[in-house]
């Protein structure tokens, strides 16, 4: 028997007519999760005093041989990388990310992350967990750390930093899923399963094809081979994150096709999405020191809104309640600046290797500042802290 579509799905008939095979697979994915990771966190919960040590062994690429079978199976599965991985392409792909520098940082924040918050079903685990609103700058820096580790050459090989960070994040997702199931507050009939396969592949697309489209909006030149390699990199990252291989796109065209279907069926941003986006955009507040800091922080926030509107489009920006003022021209101005620089800078200053080095410095500084001197640990959460989990959703469930 085919499971009932969750209430979050809109335009299902149109989707089935336009994408008959793909929509069937994607709708089924709303009810599918990540059994190896779920079994692993269940086993870890029974051995809290040993869990951290087993995880540390596993993410280093070693077999935690005294761990329960489910823990060993999880890490063993991640060590058996798929035959389609091309390490030359994976290692080349990260060059584009670092070369993009600040344009990549703005795209990641104002298009990729905000795009994820716009999903009224996919944003629910984040709203429940309170992971963003509690420590915005730190959470954003941890996301940056994950992306930097993913894009660094060699880091996705077994035992590499990107490989280990990805598995830690995957276990974090499984633990949030476990907490949501046990809370009694999760409404699968409305949203599907928490952090399901549909939302996992949607997130992977935000870091790959959606990110590429944002870079092009800034005028960053991307060759066809660079785009193909970048999608290949995130195909591997998605596989490590536990996404069903059948959902992961082989190339950019497939990824954009899937993204179009997701956008068609996810519905308009809801109040949770607006709240999460507001927390992200307001994150500069209180970060500066000295005279005139409040005005500078306000300018940063308004600039962020302007880039969001330019990268997302007016329809989504209006639904998120973003201002429509002179700051909306920030993206066209930035694109014109990139175009001018490509024409007038001396050849030595246009050297891609130079921009890759500058981009690496940019990301190192931004991640370190955001982490505030405390390393990103990607620990399993022990409880749900979100405002929605504590109050509003309980009320809505009781009257709905």
C-alpha positions in Angstrom: 0.0 0.0 0.0 1.4 3.4 -1.0 1.7 5.7 2.0 -0.5 8.8 2.1 1.2 12.0 1.0 2.0 14.3 3.9 0.0 17.6 4.0 3.2 19.5 3.2 3.1 18.4 -0.4 1.4 20.8 -2.8 0.6 20.5 -6.6 1.0 16.7 -6.4 -1.1 16.1 -9.5 0.9 18.6 -11.6 4.1 17.1 -10.3 3.0 13.6 -11.3 2.0 14.8 -14.8 5.3 16.7 -15.4 7.7 14.3 -13.6 5.9 10.9 -13.5 8.8 8.7 -12.5 10.8 11.2 -10.5 7.8 12.4 -8.5 6.9 8.8 -7.5 10.4 8.2 -6.1 10.6 11.6 -4.4 7.2 11.3 -2.7 8.2 7.9 -1.4 11.3 9.4 0.0 9.3 11.5 2.4 8.6 8.3 4.4 12.2 7.0 4.2 15.1 7.8 6.6 18.6 6.4 7.2 18.4 3.0 9.0 22.2 2.5 9.5 22.6 5.8 11.2 19.4 5.4 13.2 20.5 1.9 14.4 23.9 3.4 15.3 22.6 6.2 17.5 20.2 3.8 19.2 23.2 1.6 20.1 25.2 4.6 21.2 22.4 5.7 23.5 22.7 2.4 25.4 26.4 3.0 26.1 26.7 6.8 26.8 30.0 6.4 28.6 31.7 4.8 25.6 29.9 6.6 22.7 32.3 9.5 22.2 35.3 7.2 22.1 33.7 4.9 19.5 32.7 7.8 17.4 36.2 9.2 17.5 37.6 5.9 16.4 35.0 5.5 13.6 35.5 9.0 12.1 39.2 8.5 12.1 38.6 5.6 9.6 39.3 2.9 12.2 37.0 0.0 13.3 35.8 0.5 16.9 36.1 -3.3 17.4 34.6 -3.3 20.9 31.5 -1.3 19.9 28.0 -2.8 19.3 27.3 -4.4 15.9 25.2 -1.4 14.7 28.0 1.1 15.4 30.6 -1.0 13.6 28.3 -1.6 10.7 27.6 2.1 10.3 31.3 3.0 10.0 32.1 -0.1 7.9 29.5 0.9 5.4 30.9 4.4 5.1 34.4 3.0 4.5 33.1 1.0 1.5 33.0 4.0 -0.9 31.1 3.5 -4.2 32.9 2.5 -7.4 31.8 5.6 -9.3 33.9 8.0 -7.2 36.5 9.7 -9.3 39.1 11.2 -6.9 40.6 13.4 -9.6 37.3 15.1 -10.1 36.6 15.3 -6.3 39.9 17.0 -5.6 39.6 19.4 -8.5 36.0 20.4 -7.5 37.0 22.3 -4.3 39.1 24.8 -6.3 35.9 26.4 -7.5 34.5 26.8 -4.0 37.7 28.5 -2.7 38.1 30.6 -5.9 34.6 32.0 -5.4 35.7 33.5 -2.1 33.3 36.0 -0.7 30.8 35.4 -3.5 30.7 31.8 -2.4 30.1 32.9 1.2 27.3 35.2 0.3 25.7 32.5 -1.9 26.0 29.9 0.8 24.2 32.1 3.3 21.7 34.1 1.3 20.7 31.4 -1.2 21.6 27.9 -0.1 20.9 28.2 3.7 17.9 30.5 3.3 16.6 28.3 0.5 16.5 25.4 3.0 14.7 27.4 5.6 12.0 28.2 3.0 10.7 24.6 3.0 7.7 24.5 5.4 8.3 20.7 5.9 12.0 20.5 5.7 12.6 23.3 8.2 10.7 21.6 11.0 13.6 19.6 12.6 15.6 22.8 12.8 12.7 24.7 14.3 12.2 22.0 16.9 15.9 21.7 17.8 16.5 25.4 18.2 20.0 24.8 16.6 20.0 28.0 14.7 18.4 30.5 17.0 20.4 29.6 20.0 23.9 30.5 18.8 23.5 31.8 15.3 27.1 32.8 14.5 28.5 29.5 15.8 26.0 27.4 14.0 26.7 29.2 10.7 30.5 28.8 11.3 29.9 25.1 11.9 28.1 24.9 8.5 31.0 26.7 7.0 33.4 24.3 8.6 31.5 21.4 7.1 31.6 22.9 3.6 35.3 23.8 3.8 36.2 20.3 5.0 34.1 18.8 2.2 35.8 20.9 -0.5 39.4 20.5 0.7 41.5 18.1 -1.5 41.7 14.6 -0.1 39.4 15.4 2.8 36.6 13.0 1.7 38.9 10.0 1.6 38.3 7.5 4.4 39.7 8.9 7.6 40.0 12.4 6.1 38.5 15.5 7.9 35.6 15.9 5.5 34.8 12.2 5.6 34.8 12.3 9.4 32.8 15.6 9.7 30.2 14.3 7.3 29.7 11.2 9.3 29.4 13.2 12.5 26.7 15.4 10.9 24.9 12.3 9.7 24.8 10.9 13.2 23.7 14.3 14.5 20.7 14.1 12.1 19.9 10.6 13.3 20.0 11.7 16.9 17.7 14.7 16.2 15.4 12.2 14.4 15.5 9.9 17.4 14.7 12.8 19.8 11.8 13.9 17.6 10.3 10.5 17.4 10.6 10.0 21.2 9.1 13.5 21.9 5.7 12.6 20.8 5.4 16.0 19.1 6.4 15.0 15.5 3.4 14.8 13.1 4.4 12.5 10.2 1.0 13.0 8.6 1.9 16.7 8.1 5.6 16.6 7.3 6.6 13.0 6.6 9.4 11.5 8.6 11.9 13.9 10.3 15.1 14.5 8.2 13.8 12.1 5.6 15.4 11.1 2.3 13.5 13.8 0.4 14.8 16.6 2.6 18.3 15.1 2.7 18.7 15.2 -1.1 17.1 18.6 -1.1 19.8 19.8 1.3 22.5 18.2 -0.9 21.2 20.1 -3.9 21.4 23.4 -2.0 25.1 22.9 -1.6 25.7 21.8 -5.2 23.5 22.9 -8.1 21.7 25.7 -6.2 25.1 27.0 -5.0 26.4 26.9 -8.6 23.4 29.0 -9.8 24.1 31.5 -7.1 27.8 31.9 -8.2 26.6 32.5 -11.7 24.3 35.2 -10.4 27.4 36.9 -9.0 29.1 36.6 -12.4 31.6 34.0 -11.3 32.9 32.2 -14.4 32.3 28.4 -14.2 33.3 26.1 -17.0 31.2 23.0 -17.8 33.9 20.7 -16.5 34.1 22.7 -13.2 30.3 22.4 -12.7 30.4 18.7 -13.5 33.2 18.1 -11.0 31.4 20.1 -8.3 28.2 18.1 -8.7 30.3 14.9 -8.5 31.9 16.1 -5.3 28.5 16.7 -3.6 27.2 13.4 -5.0 29.8 11.7 -2.9 29.1 14.0 0.1 25.4 13.1 -0.2 26.2 9.4 -0.3 28.3 9.7 2.8 25.5 11.7 4.4 23.2 8.7 3.9 21.2 9.9 0.9 19.8 7.0 -1.2 22.1 6.8 -4.2 19.1 6.5 -6.6 18.1 10.1 -5.6 21.5 11.7 -6.1 22.0 13.5 -9.5 24.7 12.4 -11.8 25.1 15.8 -13.3 23.9 19.4 -13.1 21.0 19.0 -15.4 19.6 16.1 -13.3 20.1 18.1 -10.2 18.2 21.1 -11.6 15.4 18.9 -12.8 15.1 17.5 -9.2 15.3 20.9 -7.7 12.5 22.1 -9.9 10.3 19.3 -8.7 11.1 20.0 -5.1 10.3 23.7 -5.5 7.0 22.9 -7.2 5.8 20.7 -4.4 7.1 22.2 -1.2 4.8 25.2 -0.8 5.4 28.8 0.3 7.6 29.6 3.3 5.8 29.5 6.7 6.2 31.3 10.0 9.0 28.9 11.0 10.9 29.7 7.8 10.5 33.4 8.3 11.7 33.1 11.9 14.8 31.1 10.9 15.7 33.5 8.0 15.3 36.4 10.3 17.6 34.9 12.9 20.2 34.3 10.1 19.9 37.8 8.7 20.1 39.4 12.2 23.2 37.5 13.1 25.5 40.5 12.7 23.7 42.2 15.6 26.0 42.6 18.5 29.1 41.4 16.7 30.8 44.8 16.2 32.5 47.1 18.7 33.2 50.8 18.8 31.5 54.0 17.8 28.8 53.7 15.1 28.6 49.9 15.5 24.8 49.8 15.5 24.6 51.7 12.2 27.2 49.4 10.6 25.4 46.3 11.9 22.1 47.6 10.5 23.8 48.2 7.1 25.2 44.6 7.2 21.7 43.3 7.9 20.1 45.3 5.1 22.8 44.3 2.7 22.1 40.7 3.6 18.4 41.2 2.8 19.3 42.8 -0.5 21.5 39.8 -1.5 18.7 37.4 -0.4 16.2 39.2 -2.6 18.5 39.2 -5.6 19.5 35.6 -5.2 16.0 34.1 -4.3 13.8 36.3 -6.4 11.0 38.7 -5.5 8.3 36.0 -4.9 10.3 34.1 -2.2 11.7 37.3 -0.7 8.1 38.8 -0.4 6.9 35.6 1.2 9.8 35.8 3.7 8.8 39.4 4.5 12.1 40.9 3.3 12.3 44.6 2.5 12.2 45.8 -1.0 14.3 48.9 -1.0 17.6 50.2 -2.6 19.6 47.3 -1.1 17.9 45.0 -3.6 20.4 46.3 -6.1 23.4 44.8 -4.2 23.6 41.7 -6.4 23.5 43.6 -9.8 26.2 46.0 -8.4 28.4 43.0 -7.2 27.9 41.3 -10.6 29.0 44.4 -12.5 32.0 44.7 -10.2 33.0 41.1 -10.9 32.6 41.7 -14.7 34.6 44.8 -14.6 37.4 43.2 -12.6 37.6 40.3 -15.1 38.2 42.9 -17.9 40.5 45.4 -16.3 42.7 43.5 -13.8 46.2 42.5 -15.0 46.6 38.9 -15.9 48.7 38.2 -12.8 45.9 39.4 -10.6 43.3 37.2 -12.4 45.3 34.0 -11.8 42.9 31.4 -10.4 45.5 30.1 -8.0 45.7 33.6 -6.4 42.0 33.7 -5.9 41.9 30.2 -4.5 44.5 31.2 -1.9 42.5 34.4 -1.0 39.4 32.3 -0.7 41.0 29.8 1.7 42.1 32.8 3.8 38.6 34.2 3.7 37.0 31.0 4.9 39.7 30.3 7.6 39.1 33.7 9.1 35.3 33.6 8.9 35.0 30.1 10.4 37.5 30.9 13.2 35.7 34.2 14.1 32.3 32.4 14.1 33.5 29.6 16.3 34.9 32.1 18.8 38.0 30.0 19.6 36.1 26.8 20.4 36.5 24.1 17.7 33.5 22.7 15.9 32.8 19.3 17.5 29.5 18.3 15.9 28.4 16.5 19.1 25.1 14.5 19.3 22.4 16.7 20.9 20.9 15.4 24.1 17.7 17.3 23.9 15.5 19.5 21.8 15.7 23.2 22.6 13.6 24.9 20.0 10.8 27.2 20.9 8.4 25.3 18.7 9.2 22.1 20.5 8.6 23.6 23.9 5.3 25.4 23.4 3.7 26.5 20.1 3.6 23.1 18.4 2.2 21.4 21.4 -0.7 23.9 21.4 -1.3 23.6 17.7 -1.3 19.8 18.0 -3.8 19.8 20.8 -6.3 21.9 18.9 -5.7 20.7 15.4 
